[in-house]
Amino acid sequence: MRVDFKSAPTARRIQKRGQQKKAHYTTPGATGRLMQLESRLEASAAIVMGLDPRVADIRSQPVCFDLATGRAYPSKEHLRLAAAENGNRPVEYTPDFKASLPKGPVFIEVKHSALIEMNPKILGYPGVLARYGHRLIIIDDSCLPETFVRNMRLLNISKSAVPKGPDTAKLRKDTDTGANITDLVKKGHSQRNILAALAHGEVTCDVQDERISQQTVIHSSKGLPRHLMELPLGLQ
């Protein structure tokens, strides 16, 4: 795979030459672009946001903030240059993501809870940025349990297939009272179309408690596709 060089540039370099830490690559559904990310947890968060119908677009490492002034710069280099010219000592912070939501953008920080315990000052960053008119949400691994992540990674792959209208209408009818995938296949539905319908929110299922399998019960979506809206992004 190749990184999409048409993607927006990151505010700081993801991986330096010689680092042993492995970069992670993923293509979130909302972007259609290949992203290079610093950890599997970040990649998982990007995938989940890419499936969330509230999220119109995602940018990785979008800006570099000076928390001392609230100013945002396109890169860490731009921030340091401005600080050198003004004689300031900046407090540098680069959020992991910027998500475009219907009521405006939100910055996302993704961190393992163990790292937050080691460096709890990050918990104060949402309040700092709020003073400058920006919203920051911290997402830790408790929001991205393994079963949920595996299911969303499967649906992210399936989203590339667009469910066909007549097939989807029949699927919604056949799942009005709930039916497992095995029974739906017996009724003529392809597993590919079932997964695509799940990825596009046409039908829904439990994505938190168990892996999607032949015995997974599928329901017709009534209202919002809540299985794609598990992250605490608010009601935007």
VENMOGI-V549080 format. One record per residue. N is the residue number from 1. RES is the residue in one letter. PSI is psi in radians with two decimals (* if undefined). OMEGA is omega in whole degrees, 0 to 359 (999 if undefined). D_FIRST is the distance of its C-alpha to the first C-alpha in whole Angstrom. Layout:
N:RES:PSI:OMEGA:D_FIRST  N:RES:PSI:OMEGA:D_FIRST
This chain:
1:M:2.62:177:0  2:R:2.49:175:4  3:V:2.42:177:7  4:D:1.84:184:9  5:F:-0.06:173:12  6:K:-0.15:178:14  7:S:2.72:178:14  8:A:2.43:181:18  9:P:2.63:178:18  10:T:2.72:182:19  11:A:-0.36:174:22  12:R:2.77:184:22  13:R:2.35:183:19  14:I:-0.78:184:17  15:Q:2.24:179:17  16:K:2.68:178:19  17:R:2.39:178:19  18:G:-0.18:179:21  19:Q:2.45:177:20  20:Q:-0.38:181:20  21:K:2.23:184:19  22:K:2.35:174:15  23:A:2.66:180:13  24:H:2.45:182:11  25:Y:2.41:176:9  26:T:2.80:177:10  27:T:1.60:179:10  28:P:2.52:185:14  29:G:-0.59:184:16  30:A:-0.33:186:18  31:T:-0.66:186:16  32:G:0.22:182:13  33:R:2.59:178:11  34:L:2.15:181:8  35:M:2.49:172:11  36:Q:2.15:186:11  37:L:2.85:189:14  38:E:-0.39:184:17  39:S:2.85:177:17  40:R:-0.60:179:17  41:L:-0.75:177:20  42:E:-0.74:180:18  43:A:-0.71:179:15  44:S:-0.73:178:18  45:A:-0.71:179:20  46:A:-0.72:179:17  47:I:-0.81:181:17  48:V:-0.75:178:21  49:M:-0.61:179:21  50:G:-0.43:178:19  51:L:-0.28:185:21  52:D:2.13:182:24  53:P:-0.23:177:26  54:R:-0.34:188:28  55:V:2.03:180:25  56:A:-0.54:182:24  57:D:2.75:179:21  58:I:2.41:171:20  59:R:2.38:177:19  60:S:2.43:180:18  61:Q:1.06:193:20  62:P:-0.70:182:22  63:V:2.91:173:25  64:C:2.07:181:28  65:F:2.55:163:31  66:D:1.82:184:34  67:L:-0.27:178:36  68:A:-0.48:183:39  69:T:-0.30:183:39  70:G:0.03:181:37  71:R:2.51:179:35  72:A:2.40:181:31  73:Y:2.64:181:30  74:P:-0.32:179:26  75:S:2.87:177:25  76:K:-0.60:179:27  77:E:-0.72:178:28  78:H:-0.70:180:30  79:L:-0.82:183:32  80:R:-0.60:177:33  81:L:-0.78:179:34  82:A:-0.69:180:36  83:A:-0.69:180:38  84:A:-0.67:180:39  85:E:-0.61:183:40  86:N:-0.14:182:42  87:G:0.42:181:43  88:N:2.79:172:41  89:R:1.76:186:40  90:P:2.77:170:37  91:V:1.76:189:36  92:E:2.41:174:32  93:Y:2.19:177:30  94:T:1.94:177:26  95:P:2.73:183:25  96:D:-0.67:185:22  97:F:2.76:166:22  98:K:2.09:181:24  99:A:2.32:178:24  100:S:2.02:180:26  101:L:2.85:184:29  102:P:-0.60:182:31  103:K:0.26:178:34  104:G:2.97:184:32  105:P:2.70:174:29  106:V:2.41:176:29  107:F:2.53:185:27  108:I:2.29:171:26  109:E:2.18:182:26  110:V:2.10:183:24  111:K:2.50:172:26  112:H:2.49:181:27  113:S:-0.57:179:31  114:A:-0.65:179:32  115:L:-0.58:177:30  116:I:-0.69:178:32  117:E:-0.63:179:35  118:M:-0.53:183:35  119:N:1.25:187:34  120:P:-0.13:181:36  121:K:-0.38:179:37  122:I:-0.47:181:33  123:L:-0.32:178:35  124:G:-0.20:183:38  125:Y:-0.67:177:35  126:P:-0.69:178:35  127:G:-0.68:178:39  128:V:-0.86:182:38  129:L:-0.53:179:36  130:A:-0.57:179:38  131:R:-0.42:180:41  132:Y:0.14:176:39  133:G:0.27:180:38  134:H:2.60:178:34  135:R:2.24:178:33  136:L:2.29:177:31  137:I:2.34:176:30  138:I:2.18:179:30  139:I:2.17:177:28  140:D:-3.08:186:28  141:D:-0.30:177:27  142:S:-0.40:177:30  143:C:-0.20:185:28  144:L:1.08:178:25  145:P:2.74:190:27  146:E:-0.79:181:25  147:T:-0.80:178:26  148:F:-0.79:181:25  149:V:-0.78:180:22  150:R:-0.71:178:21  151:N:-0.74:182:22  152:M:-0.56:175:21  153:R:-0.67:176:17  154:L:-0.78:180:18  155:L:-0.53:177:20  156:N:-0.70:176:16  157:I:-0.70:184:15  158:S:-0.32:184:18  159:K:-0.33:179:18  160:S:-0.39:176:16  161:A:2.26:179:20  162:V:2.10:180:23  163:P:2.42:181:26  164:K:2.44:184:28  165:G:-1.02:181:32  166:P:-0.72:179:34  167:D:-0.68:181:32  168:T:-0.70:178:32  169:A:-0.75:178:35  170:K:-0.69:180:36  171:L:-0.76:179:34  172:R:-0.67:178:35  173:K:-0.75:183:39  174:D:-0.25:179:38  175:T:0.25:183:37  176:D:-0.65:178:40  177:T:0.14:178:42  178:G:2.35:178:38  179:A:2.48:180:37  180:N:2.90:186:35  181:I:-0.66:179:32  182:T:-0.83:181:34  183:D:-0.61:179:37  184:L:-0.64:177:35  185:V:-0.68:178:33  186:K:-0.47:179:37  187:K:0.06:175:37  188:G:0.02:178:35  189:H:2.39:176:32  190:S:2.56:178:28  191:Q:-0.60:179:26  192:R:-0.76:181:23  193:N:-0.59:178:26  194:I:-0.82:181:27  195:L:-0.67:178:24  196:A:-0.70:178:23  197:A:-0.65:175:26  198:L:-0.75:182:26  199:A:-0.52:181:23  200:H:0.03:175:24  201:G:0.23:179:28  202:E:-0.57:175:30  203:V:2.98:185:31  204:T:2.87:176:31  205:C:3.02:176:31  206:D:2.09:180:31  207:V:-0.05:185:28  208:Q:-0.72:193:30  209:D:-0.46:181:32  210:E:2.71:180:30  211:R:2.50:175:27  212:I:2.22:182:27  213:S:-3.06:180:28  214:Q:-0.42:182:31  215:Q:-0.01:179:33  216:T:2.28:180:32  217:V:2.19:181:34  218:I:2.40:178:33  219:H:2.58:173:35  220:S:2.38:180:35  221:S:2.20:176:34  222:K:1.81:186:38  223:G:-2.52:184:37  224:L:2.53:178:34  225:P:1.43:187:31  226:R:-0.45:180:31  227:H:-0.31:178:29  228:L:0.07:186:26  229:M:0.79:186:28  230:E:-0.42:182:29  231:L:2.54:182:28  232:P:1.21:180:31  233:L:-0.01:182:30  234:G:-2.92:185:34  235:L:0.41:182:35  236:Q:*:999:33
